[in-house]
Amino acid sequence: MKIILIGIQGAGKSTQGNLLSENLKIPYLSTGHIFREMAKEKTPLGRYIKEIMNAGYLIPDEKTVEIVSEYLKKPEYKKGYILDGFPRTLEQVKMFENGVDKVVYLKVSDREALWRLSYRNGDSREDETLTAIRKRIELFHELTEPVLDYYKQNGILVEIDGEKSIEEIHKEIMEQIKS
């Protein structure tokens, strides 16, 4: 099964992605994690990705699709995957050729997301300044909401209230993706 998790930063995608991975026995892949790892590399691409992320911007579509598609060629993703943070734009949707079974949208308010990110067990990252987070939330509304409409029209979007408890959210996702 190929599942995409969509939601603004702080919506709980990684929490739910890891739970789904455990239950469905398919790997969870976060594009944010991939990009943060690449940003640590002392290469021109690593420095480029780090600059873009720290400013709160998105990695350009072509580069993002190229990196994600390359990752998904690995043998561990042959039977399916849970993908978090991709696609974020309609251009990425059009360029991505891997096919998707379900798209899970974890819907939380901007205010809830900011609150959650402010109180993450002191576990803040270099790309999580208030300015960068606000920019990402703004870009989500501008660029990613059309992606949700696209998947809704294709009948594979599942909308979940991401402000419930972790357990309730997970139970609802499992019910929705099995139907």
VEXVEXTOR-876367 format. One record per residue: residue number from 1; x, y, z of N, C-alpha, C, O, CB in turn. Coordinates in nm, 2 decimals, m for minus. Glycine has a CB too. Example, Ala and Ser with C-alpha at 12.3 -4.5 7.8 and 13.67 -1.06 7.14 Angstrom:
BEGIN
     k      n.X      n.Y      n.Z     ca.X     ca.Y     ca.Z      c.X      c.Y      c.Z      o.X      o.Y      o.Z     cb.X     cb.Y     cb.Z
     1     1.32    m0.57     0.78     1.23    m0.45     0.78     1.32    m0.33     0.78     1.42    m0.33     0.85     1.13    m0.45     0.90
     2     1.28    m0.22     0.71     1.37    m0.11     0.71     1.29     0.00     0.79     1.34     0.11     0.80     1.41    m0.06     0.57
//
This chain:
BEGIN
     k      n.X      n.Y      n.Z     ca.X     ca.Y     ca.Z      c.X      c.Y      c.Z      o.X      o.Y      o.Z     cb.X     cb.Y     cb.Z
     1     0.08    m0.12     0.00     0.00     0.00     0.00     0.09     0.12     0.00     0.19     0.13     0.07    m0.10     0.00     0.12
     2     0.05     0.22    m0.08     0.13     0.35    m0.09     0.04     0.46    m0.03    m0.07     0.49    m0.08     0.17     0.38    m0.24
     3     0.09     0.52     0.08     0.01     0.62     0.15     0.09     0.75     0.16     0.21     0.75     0.18    m0.03     0.57     0.29
     4     0.02     0.86     0.14     0.08     0.99     0.16     0.02     1.06     0.28    m0.11     1.06     0.29     0.07     1.08     0.03
     5     0.10     1.12     0.36     0.05     1.20     0.48     0.07     1.34     0.45     0.18     1.38     0.41     0.12     1.16     0.61
     6    m0.04     1.42     0.46    m0.03     1.56     0.43    m0.08     1.64     0.55    m0.18     1.60     0.61    m0.10     1.60     0.30
     7    m0.02     1.75     0.58    m0.06     1.83     0.69     0.04     1.94     0.72     0.16     1.93     0.68    m0.09     1.75     0.82
     8     0.00     2.05     0.78     0.10     2.16     0.81     0.20     2.11     0.91     0.17     2.01     0.98     0.03     2.29     0.85
     9     0.31     2.17     0.92     0.42     2.14     1.01     0.35     2.14     1.15     0.29     2.23     1.19     0.54     2.23     1.01
    10     0.37     2.03     1.23     0.32     2.02     1.36     0.18     1.94     1.36     0.12     1.93     1.47     0.30     2.16     1.42
    11     0.14     1.89     1.25     0.01     1.83     1.24     0.01     1.68     1.30    m0.09     1.62     1.33    m0.04     1.82     1.10
    12     0.13     1.63     1.32     0.14     1.49     1.37     0.17     1.39     1.27     0.15     1.27     1.29     0.02     1.46     1.44
    13     0.23     1.43     1.15     0.25     1.34     1.04     0.36     1.23     1.08     0.34     1.11     1.06     0.30     1.41     0.92
    14     0.46     1.27     1.15     0.57     1.17     1.18     0.52     1.08     1.29     0.55     0.96     1.28     0.69     1.24     1.23
    15     0.44     1.13     1.38     0.38     1.04     1.49     0.29     0.93     1.42     0.31     0.81     1.45     0.30     1.12     1.59
    16     0.20     0.98     1.34     0.11     0.88     1.27     0.18     0.80     1.17     0.15     0.68     1.15    m0.01     0.96     1.20
    17     0.28     0.85     1.10     0.36     0.78     1.00     0.43     0.66     1.07     0.43     0.55     1.01     0.46     0.87     0.93
    18     0.49     0.68     1.18     0.56     0.58     1.25     0.46     0.47     1.30     0.49     0.35     1.30     0.64     0.63     1.37
    19     0.34     0.51     1.35     0.24     0.42     1.40     0.19     0.33     1.28     0.18     0.21     1.29     0.12     0.49     1.47
    20     0.16     0.40     1.17     0.11     0.32     1.05     0.22     0.23     1.00     0.19     0.11     0.97     0.08     0.42     0.94
    21     0.34     0.27     1.00     0.45     0.18     0.96     0.46     0.06     1.04     0.47    m0.06     0.99     0.59     0.26     0.96
    22     0.45     0.07     1.17     0.45    m0.04     1.27     0.33    m0.13     1.24     0.35    m0.26     1.23     0.44     0.01     1.41
    23     0.21    m0.08     1.22     0.09    m0.16     1.20     0.08    m0.23     1.07     0.04    m0.34     1.05    m0.03    m0.08     1.23
    24     0.12    m0.15     0.96     0.10    m0.20     0.83     0.23    m0.27     0.78     0.23    m0.33     0.67     0.07    m0.09     0.73
    25     0.34    m0.27     0.85     0.46    m0.33     0.82     0.52    m0.28     0.68     0.57    m0.36     0.60     0.44    m0.48     0.81
    26     0.50    m0.15     0.66     0.57    m0.09     0.54     0.64     0.03     0.59     0.61     0.09     0.69     0.46    m0.04     0.44
    27     0.75     0.07     0.53     0.84     0.18     0.58     0.78     0.32     0.57     0.70     0.35     0.48     0.97     0.17     0.50
    28     0.82     0.40     0.66     0.78     0.54     0.67     0.90     0.62     0.62     1.01     0.60     0.67     0.74     0.58     0.82
    29     0.87     0.72     0.54     0.97     0.80     0.48     0.93     0.95     0.49     0.83     0.98     0.43     1.00     0.76     0.33
    30     1.01     1.03     0.56     0.98     1.17     0.57     1.07     1.25     0.48     1.20     1.24     0.50     0.99     1.21     0.72
    31     1.02     1.33     0.39     1.11     1.41     0.31     1.18     1.51     0.39     1.29     1.55     0.36     1.02     1.48     0.19
    32     1.12     1.56     0.50     1.19     1.65     0.58     1.31     1.59     0.64     1.42     1.66     0.65     1.09     1.70     0.70
    33     1.30     1.46     0.68     1.42     1.39     0.74     1.53     1.38     0.63     1.64     1.40     0.66     1.37     1.25     0.79
    34     1.48     1.34     0.51     1.58     1.32     0.40     1.65     1.46     0.38     1.78     1.46     0.37     1.51     1.28     0.27
    35     1.58     1.57     0.37     1.64     1.70     0.34     1.73     1.74     0.46     1.83     1.80     0.44     1.53     1.80     0.31
    36     1.69     1.72     0.58     1.77     1.76     0.70     1.90     1.68     0.70     2.01     1.74     0.73     1.70     1.73     0.83
    37     1.90     1.55     0.66     2.02     1.47     0.65     2.11     1.53     0.54     2.23     1.54     0.56     1.99     1.32     0.62
    38     2.05     1.56     0.43     2.13     1.61     0.31     2.19     1.75     0.35     2.30     1.78     0.31     2.04     1.63     0.19
    39     2.11     1.83     0.43     2.16     1.96     0.47     2.28     1.96     0.56     2.36     2.05     0.57     2.05     2.04     0.54
    40     2.31     1.84     0.62     2.43     1.82     0.71     2.55     1.80     0.62     2.66     1.82     0.67     2.40     1.71     0.81
    41     2.53     1.75     0.50     2.64     1.72     0.41     2.72     1.85     0.37     2.65     1.95     0.34     2.60     1.64     0.29
    42     2.85     1.84     0.37     2.93     1.95     0.33     2.95     1.95     0.18     3.06     1.95     0.13     3.07     1.95     0.40
    43     2.84     1.95     0.11     2.84     1.95    m0.04     2.76     2.07    m0.09     2.69     2.13    m0.01     2.78     1.82    m0.10
    44     2.78     2.11    m0.22     2.70     2.22    m0.27     2.55     2.20    m0.25     2.48     2.29    m0.22     2.74     2.25    m0.42
    45     2.51     2.08    m0.28     2.36     2.04    m0.27     2.32     2.05    m0.12     2.21     2.10    m0.09     2.33     1.90    m0.33
    46     2.40     2.00    m0.03     2.37     2.01     0.11     2.36     2.15     0.16     2.27     2.18     0.23     2.48     1.94     0.19
    47     2.45     2.24     0.12     2.45     2.38     0.16     2.33     2.45     0.10     2.26     2.53     0.17     2.58     2.45     0.12
    48     2.30     2.42    m0.02     2.18     2.48    m0.09     2.05     2.44    m0.02     1.97     2.53     0.01     2.18     2.43    m0.24
    49     2.03     2.31     0.01     1.91     2.26     0.08     1.90     2.33     0.22     1.80     2.37     0.26     1.92     2.11     0.10
    50     2.02     2.34     0.29     2.02     2.40     0.43     1.97     2.54     0.42     1.89     2.59     0.50     2.16     2.39     0.49
    51     2.02     2.62     0.33     1.98     2.76     0.31     1.83     2.77     0.29     1.77     2.86     0.35     2.06     2.83     0.20
    52     1.78     2.69     0.20     1.64     2.70     0.16     1.55     2.66     0.28     1.45     2.73     0.31     1.61     2.61     0.04
    53     1.59     2.55     0.35     1.51     2.51     0.46     1.51     2.61     0.58     1.41     2.64     0.64     1.56     2.37     0.51
    54     1.63     2.66     0.61     1.64     2.75     0.72     1.56     2.88     0.70     1.53     2.95     0.79     1.79     2.79     0.75
    55     1.54     2.92     0.57     1.46     3.04     0.54     1.31     3.00     0.54     1.23     3.09     0.53     1.50     3.09     0.40
    56     1.28     2.87     0.55     1.14     2.83     0.55     1.07     2.81     0.42     0.95     2.79     0.40     1.06     2.94     0.62
    57     1.16     2.81     0.31     1.11     2.78     0.18     1.11     2.64     0.15     1.16     2.55     0.22     1.19     2.86     0.08
    58     1.05     2.60     0.03     1.04     2.46    m0.01     1.15     2.44    m0.11     1.19     2.53    m0.19     0.90     2.43    m0.07
    59     1.20     2.32    m0.11     1.30     2.28    m0.21     1.23     2.28    m0.35     1.11     2.23    m0.36     1.37     2.13    m0.18
    60     1.29     2.33    m0.46     1.22     2.34    m0.59     1.16     2.20    m0.63     1.22     2.09    m0.60     1.32     2.39    m0.69
    61     1.05     2.21    m0.70     0.98     2.09    m0.74     1.06     1.98    m0.81     1.06     1.86    m0.77     0.87     2.12    m0.83
    62     1.14     2.02    m0.91     1.21     1.92    m0.99     1.31     1.85    m0.90     1.33     1.72    m0.91     1.29     1.99    m1.10
    63     1.38     1.92    m0.81     1.48     1.86    m0.72     1.42     1.77    m0.62     1.47     1.66    m0.60     1.56     1.97    m0.65
    64     1.30     1.81    m0.57     1.23     1.73    m0.47     1.18     1.60    m0.53     1.21     1.49    m0.47     1.11     1.81    m0.42
    65     1.12     1.61    m0.65     1.07     1.49    m0.72     1.19     1.39    m0.75     1.18     1.27    m0.73     1.00     1.52    m0.85
    66     1.30     1.45    m0.80     1.42     1.37    m0.83     1.47     1.29    m0.70     1.50     1.17    m0.71     1.53     1.46    m0.89
    67     1.48     1.36    m0.59     1.53     1.30    m0.47     1.44     1.20    m0.42     1.48     1.09    m0.38     1.56     1.41    m0.36
    68     1.31     1.23    m0.41     1.21     1.13    m0.36     1.20     1.01    m0.45     1.20     0.90    m0.40     1.07     1.20    m0.34
    69     1.19     1.03    m0.58     1.18     0.92    m0.67     1.30     0.83    m0.66     1.29     0.70    m0.66     1.17     0.97    m0.82
    70     1.42     0.89    m0.64     1.54     0.81    m0.63     1.54     0.72    m0.50     1.57     0.60    m0.50     1.67     0.90    m0.63
    71     1.49     0.78    m0.39     1.48     0.71    m0.26     1.38     0.59    m0.28     1.41     0.48    m0.23     1.43     0.81    m0.15
    72     1.27     0.61    m0.34     1.17     0.51    m0.35     1.21     0.39    m0.45     1.13     0.30    m0.46     1.04     0.57    m0.40
    73     1.32     0.41    m0.51     1.37     0.29    m0.59     1.44     0.19    m0.51     1.47     0.08    m0.56     1.47     0.35    m0.70
    74     1.47     0.22    m0.38     1.53     0.13    m0.29     1.44     0.01    m0.27     1.32     0.02    m0.27     1.57     0.20    m0.16
    75     1.50    m0.11    m0.25     1.42    m0.23    m0.24     1.32    m0.23    m0.13     1.21    m0.29    m0.14     1.51    m0.35    m0.22
    76     1.35    m0.16    m0.02     1.26    m0.16     0.10     1.12    m0.09     0.07     1.03    m0.11     0.15     1.32    m0.10     0.22
    77     1.11    m0.02    m0.04     0.99     0.05    m0.07     0.91    m0.02    m0.18     0.81     0.04    m0.22     1.02     0.19    m0.11
    78     0.95    m0.13    m0.23     0.89    m0.20    m0.34     0.74    m0.24    m0.30     0.65    m0.24    m0.38     0.96    m0.33    m0.37
    79     0.72    m0.28    m0.17     0.59    m0.33    m0.13     0.50    m0.22    m0.08     0.38    m0.25    m0.05     0.60    m0.44    m0.02
    80     0.55    m0.10    m0.08     0.47     0.01    m0.04     0.54     0.10     0.06     0.66     0.07     0.10     0.34    m0.04     0.03
    81     0.48     0.21     0.10     0.55     0.31     0.19     0.44     0.40     0.24     0.33     0.41     0.19     0.66     0.38     0.11
    82     0.49     0.48     0.34     0.41     0.59     0.40     0.50     0.71     0.38     0.61     0.71     0.43     0.37     0.57     0.55
    83     0.45     0.80     0.30     0.54     0.92     0.26     0.48     1.04     0.32     0.36     1.07     0.31     0.54     0.93     0.11
    84     0.57     1.11     0.39     0.53     1.24     0.47     0.60     1.36     0.41     0.73     1.35     0.39     0.57     1.22     0.62
    85     0.53     1.46     0.38     0.59     1.58     0.33     0.61     1.59     0.18     0.68     1.68     0.13     0.72     1.60     0.39
    86     0.54     1.51     0.11     0.55     1.50    m0.04     0.43     1.43    m0.10     0.39     1.33    m0.04     0.68     1.43    m0.09
    87     0.37     1.48    m0.20     0.40     1.60    m0.28     0.34     1.73    m0.21     0.23     1.71    m0.14     0.35     1.59    m0.42
    88     0.40     1.84    m0.23     0.35     1.96    m0.17     0.30     2.06    m0.27     0.23     2.16    m0.23     0.47     2.03    m0.09
    89     0.32     2.03    m0.39     0.27     2.13    m0.50     0.20     2.04    m0.61     0.23     1.92    m0.62     0.38     2.22    m0.55
    90     0.11     2.11    m0.69     0.05     2.04    m0.80     0.15     1.99    m0.90     0.14     1.89    m0.96    m0.06     2.13    m0.87
    91     0.26     2.07    m0.92     0.37     2.03    m1.01     0.43     1.90    m0.96     0.46     1.82    m1.05     0.48     2.14    m1.02
    92     0.46     1.89    m0.83     0.51     1.76    m0.78     0.42     1.65    m0.80     0.46     1.54    m0.84     0.55     1.78    m0.63
    93     0.29     1.67    m0.79     0.19     1.56    m0.81     0.20     1.52    m0.95     0.20     1.39    m0.98     0.05     1.61    m0.78
    94     0.21     1.61    m1.05     0.21     1.58    m1.19     0.34     1.50    m1.23     0.34     1.42    m1.31     0.20     1.70    m1.27
    95     0.45     1.54    m1.16     0.58     1.48    m1.20     0.60     1.34    m1.13     0.68     1.26    m1.17     0.70     1.57    m1.16
    96     0.53     1.32    m1.02     0.55     1.20    m0.94     0.48     1.08    m1.01     0.36     1.08    m1.03     0.50     1.22    m0.79
    97     0.56     0.97    m1.04     0.50     0.86    m1.11     0.48     0.74    m1.04     0.47     0.63    m1.10     0.58     0.84    m1.23
    98     0.49     0.74    m0.90     0.49     0.62    m0.83     0.35     0.56    m0.79     0.33     0.45    m0.75     0.56     0.64    m0.70
    99     0.25     0.64    m0.82     0.11     0.60    m0.78     0.09     0.60    m0.64     0.18     0.58    m0.56     0.09     0.46    m0.84
   100    m0.04     0.62    m0.60    m0.07     0.64    m0.45    m0.21     0.57    m0.43    m0.30     0.58    m0.51    m0.07     0.79    m0.41
   101    m0.22     0.50    m0.32    m0.35     0.44    m0.29    m0.44     0.53    m0.21    m0.56     0.54    m0.24    m0.32     0.31    m0.21
   102    m0.38     0.59    m0.10    m0.46     0.68    m0.02    m0.37     0.80     0.02    m0.25     0.79     0.04    m0.50     0.61     0.11
   103    m0.44     0.91     0.04    m0.38     1.04     0.09    m0.45     1.07     0.21    m0.57     1.10     0.21    m0.38     1.15    m0.02
   104    m0.38     1.08     0.32    m0.43     1.11     0.45    m0.40     1.26     0.49    m0.28     1.29     0.50    m0.39     1.01     0.56
   105    m0.50     1.34     0.50    m0.48     1.48     0.54    m0.51     1.50     0.69    m0.62     1.48     0.73    m0.57     1.58     0.45
   106    m0.41     1.53     0.77    m0.42     1.55     0.91    m0.45     1.70     0.92    m0.36     1.79     0.91    m0.29     1.51     0.99
   107    m0.57     1.73     0.95    m0.62     1.87     0.95    m0.61     1.93     1.09    m0.67     1.88     1.18    m0.76     1.89     0.90
   108    m0.52     2.03     1.11    m0.51     2.11     1.23    m0.51     2.25     1.20    m0.46     2.29     1.09    m0.38     2.06     1.32
   109    m0.55     2.33     1.29    m0.55     2.48     1.27    m0.40     2.53     1.28    m0.32     2.47     1.34    m0.64     2.55     1.38
   110    m0.38     2.65     1.22    m0.25     2.71     1.22    m0.21     2.73     1.37    m0.09     2.71     1.41    m0.25     2.84     1.14
   111    m0.30     2.78     1.45    m0.28     2.81     1.59    m0.23     2.68     1.66    m0.14     2.69     1.74    m0.40     2.87     1.65
   112    m0.30     2.57     1.64    m0.27     2.44     1.71    m0.13     2.40     1.67    m0.05     2.35     1.75    m0.37     2.33     1.67
   113    m0.10     2.41     1.54     0.03     2.37     1.49     0.14     2.45     1.55     0.24     2.40     1.60     0.04     2.38     1.33
   114     0.12     2.58     1.56     0.23     2.67     1.62     0.24     2.64     1.77     0.35     2.64     1.82     0.19     2.82     1.60
   115     0.13     2.61     1.83     0.14     2.58     1.98     0.22     2.45     2.00     0.30     2.44     2.08     0.00     2.56     2.04
   116     0.18     2.34     1.92     0.25     2.22     1.93     0.40     2.23     1.90     0.49     2.18     1.98     0.20     2.12     1.83
   117     0.44     2.31     1.80     0.58     2.32     1.77     0.65     2.40     1.87     0.77     2.38     1.89     0.59     2.39     1.63
   118     0.58     2.49     1.94     0.65     2.57     2.04     0.68     2.49     2.17     0.77     2.53     2.25     0.56     2.69     2.08
   119     0.60     2.38     2.19     0.62     2.30     2.31     0.67     2.16     2.28     0.65     2.07     2.36     0.49     2.29     2.38
   120     0.75     2.14     2.18     0.81     2.01     2.15     0.92     1.99     2.25     1.03     2.06     2.23     0.86     2.00     2.00
   121     0.91     1.91     2.34     1.01     1.87     2.44     1.15     1.94     2.42     1.25     1.86     2.43     1.03     1.73     2.44
   122     1.16     2.06     2.40     1.29     2.13     2.38     1.37     2.07     2.26     1.49     2.09     2.25     1.37     2.12     2.50
   123     1.30     2.00     2.17     1.36     1.93     2.06     1.36     2.01     1.94     1.33     1.95     1.83     1.29     1.80     2.04
   124     1.39     2.14     1.95     1.37     2.22     1.83     1.49     2.20     1.73     1.60     2.16     1.77     1.36     2.37     1.86
   125     1.47     2.22     1.60     1.57     2.21     1.50     1.60     2.34     1.44     1.53     2.44     1.46     1.52     2.11     1.39
   126     1.71     2.34     1.37     1.77     2.47     1.31     1.67     2.53     1.22     1.66     2.65     1.20     1.90     2.44     1.24
   127     1.58     2.44     1.15     1.49     2.49     1.05     1.35     2.52     1.11     1.25     2.54     1.04     1.47     2.39     0.94
   128     1.34     2.53     1.25     1.22     2.56     1.31     1.21     2.69     1.39     1.16     2.70     1.50     1.19     2.44     1.41
   129     1.26     2.79     1.33     1.25     2.93     1.39     1.10     2.97     1.36     1.04     2.92     1.27     1.35     3.03     1.32
   130     1.05     3.06     1.44     0.91     3.10     1.43     0.89     3.16     1.29     0.78     3.13     1.23     0.88     3.21     1.53
   131     0.99     3.23     1.23     0.97     3.29     1.10     0.96     3.18     0.99     0.88     3.19     0.91     1.09     3.38     1.07
   132     1.05     3.08     1.01     1.05     2.97     0.91     0.92     2.89     0.92     0.86     2.85     0.81     1.17     2.87     0.93
   133     0.87     2.86     1.04     0.75     2.79     1.06     0.63     2.86     1.00     0.55     2.81     0.93     0.72     2.76     1.21
   134     0.62     2.99     1.03     0.51     3.08     0.97     0.52     3.08     0.82     0.41     3.07     0.75     0.52     3.22     1.03
   135     0.64     3.08     0.76     0.65     3.08     0.62     0.60     2.95     0.56     0.53     2.95     0.46     0.80     3.11     0.58
   136     0.64     2.84     0.63     0.59     2.71     0.58     0.44     2.69     0.59     0.38     2.63     0.50     0.66     2.60     0.66
   137     0.38     2.75     0.69     0.24     2.74     0.71     0.17     2.82     0.60     0.07     2.77     0.54     0.19     2.79     0.85
   138     0.23     2.94     0.57     0.17     3.02     0.46     0.18     2.95     0.33     0.09     2.95     0.25     0.25     3.16     0.46
   139     0.30     2.88     0.30     0.32     2.81     0.18     0.23     2.69     0.17     0.18     2.65     0.06     0.47     2.77     0.17
   140     0.20     2.63     0.28     0.11     2.51     0.28    m0.03     2.56     0.23    m0.08     2.49     0.14     0.09     2.45     0.43
   141    m0.08     2.66     0.28    m0.21     2.71     0.24    m0.21     2.75     0.09    m0.30     2.72     0.02    m0.25     2.83     0.32
   142    m0.10     2.81     0.05    m0.09     2.86    m0.09    m0.07     2.75    m0.19    m0.13     2.74    m0.29     0.02     2.96    m0.10
   143     0.02     2.66    m0.16     0.07     2.56    m0.26     0.01     2.42    m0.23    m0.01     2.35    m0.33     0.21     2.55    m0.26
   144    m0.01     2.38    m0.11    m0.05     2.24    m0.08    m0.20     2.22    m0.08    m0.25     2.11    m0.11     0.01     2.20     0.05
   145    m0.28     2.32    m0.04    m0.42     2.30    m0.04    m0.48     2.26    m0.18    m0.57     2.18    m0.19    m0.49     2.43     0.00
   146    m0.42     2.32    m0.29    m0.47     2.27    m0.43    m0.43     2.12    m0.45    m0.51     2.05    m0.52    m0.40     2.35    m0.54
   147    m0.33     2.07    m0.38    m0.29     1.92    m0.39    m0.41     1.84    m0.32    m0.44     1.74    m0.37    m0.16     1.90    m0.32
   148    m0.46     1.89    m0.21    m0.57     1.82    m0.14    m0.69     1.82    m0.23    m0.75     1.71    m0.24    m0.60     1.90    m0.01
   149    m0.72     1.93    m0.30    m0.83     1.93    m0.39    m0.81     1.83    m0.50    m0.91     1.76    m0.54    m0.85     2.07    m0.45
   150    m0.69     1.82    m0.56    m0.66     1.72    m0.66    m0.69     1.58    m0.62    m0.76     1.50    m0.69    m0.51     1.74    m0.71
   151    m0.64     1.54    m0.50    m0.66     1.41    m0.45    m0.80     1.38    m0.41    m0.85     1.27    m0.43    m0.57     1.38    m0.33
   152    m0.87     1.48    m0.37    m1.02     1.47    m0.33    m1.09     1.44    m0.46    m1.18     1.35    m0.46    m1.07     1.60    m0.27
   153    m1.07     1.51    m0.57    m1.13     1.49    m0.70    m1.10     1.35    m0.75    m1.19     1.29    m0.82    m1.09     1.59    m0.80
   154    m0.99     1.29    m0.71    m0.95     1.16    m0.76    m1.00     1.05    m0.66    m0.98     0.93    m0.68    m0.80     1.14    m0.77
   155    m1.07     1.09    m0.56    m1.14     0.99    m0.47    m1.05     0.92    m0.37    m1.08     0.81    m0.32    m1.21     0.90    m0.55
   156    m0.92     0.97    m0.35    m0.83     0.90    m0.26    m0.80     0.98    m0.14    m0.71     0.93    m0.06    m0.71     0.86    m0.34
   157    m0.86     1.09    m0.12    m0.82     1.18     0.00    m0.91     1.14     0.12    m1.03     1.12     0.11    m0.84     1.33    m0.04
   158    m0.84     1.12     0.23    m0.91     1.09     0.36    m0.87     1.21     0.45    m0.76     1.23     0.48    m0.86     0.95     0.42
   159    m0.98     1.28     0.50    m0.95     1.39     0.59    m0.98     1.35     0.73    m1.08     1.30     0.76    m1.05     1.51     0.55
   160    m0.88     1.38     0.81    m0.88     1.34     0.95    m0.86     1.46     1.04    m0.78     1.55     1.01    m0.77     1.23     0.98
   161    m0.94     1.47     1.15    m0.93     1.58     1.25    m0.80     1.55     1.33    m0.80     1.46     1.41    m1.06     1.58     1.34
   162    m0.70     1.62     1.30    m0.57     1.60     1.36    m0.56     1.66     1.50    m0.45     1.66     1.56    m0.46     1.66     1.27
   163    m0.67     1.72     1.55    m0.66     1.78     1.69    m0.71     1.68     1.80    m0.73     1.72     1.91    m0.74     1.91     1.69
   164    m0.75     1.56     1.76    m0.79     1.46     1.85    m0.67     1.40     1.92    m0.55     1.44     1.89    m0.88     1.35     1.79
   165    m0.69     1.30     2.00    m0.57     1.23     2.07    m0.50     1.14     1.96    m0.56     1.11     1.86    m0.62     1.14     2.19
   166    m0.37     1.12     1.99    m0.29     1.03     1.90    m0.36     0.90     1.87    m0.37     0.86     1.75    m0.15     1.01     1.96
   167    m0.42     0.84     1.97    m0.48     0.71     1.95    m0.61     0.72     1.87    m0.63     0.64     1.78    m0.52     0.65     2.09
   168    m0.69     0.82     1.89    m0.81     0.84     1.81    m0.78     0.87     1.67    m0.85     0.81     1.58    m0.90     0.96     1.87
   169    m0.68     0.95     1.64    m0.64     0.98     1.51    m0.59     0.85     1.44    m0.63     0.83     1.32    m0.53     1.09     1.51
   170    m0.51     0.77     1.50    m0.46     0.65     1.44    m0.57     0.55     1.41    m0.57     0.49     1.30    m0.36     0.59     1.54
   171    m0.66     0.54     1.50    m0.78     0.45     1.48    m0.86     0.49     1.36    m0.89     0.41     1.28    m0.87     0.44     1.61
   172    m0.89     0.62     1.35    m0.96     0.67     1.24    m0.89     0.65     1.11    m0.95     0.62     1.00    m0.99     0.82     1.26
   173    m0.76     0.67     1.11    m0.68     0.65     0.98    m0.69     0.51     0.94    m0.71     0.48     0.82    m0.53     0.70     1.00
   174    m0.67     0.42     1.03    m0.67     0.27     1.00    m0.81     0.23     0.94    m0.81     0.16     0.85    m0.64     0.19     1.13
   175    m0.91     0.28     1.00    m1.05     0.25     0.95    m1.07     0.31     0.81    m1.12     0.24     0.72    m1.16     0.31     1.04
   176    m1.02     0.43     0.79    m1.04     0.49     0.66    m0.95     0.43     0.54    m1.00     0.42     0.43    m1.00     0.64     0.67
   177    m0.83     0.39     0.58    m0.75     0.33     0.47    m0.78     0.19     0.44    m0.75     0.14     0.33    m0.60     0.34     0.51
   178    m0.85     0.12     0.53    m0.89    m0.02     0.50    m1.02    m0.02     0.42    m1.05    m0.12     0.36    m0.91    m0.09     0.63
   179    m1.09     0.09     0.42    m1.22     0.09     0.35    m1.21     0.11     0.20    m1.31     0.11     0.13    m1.32     0.19     0.41
//
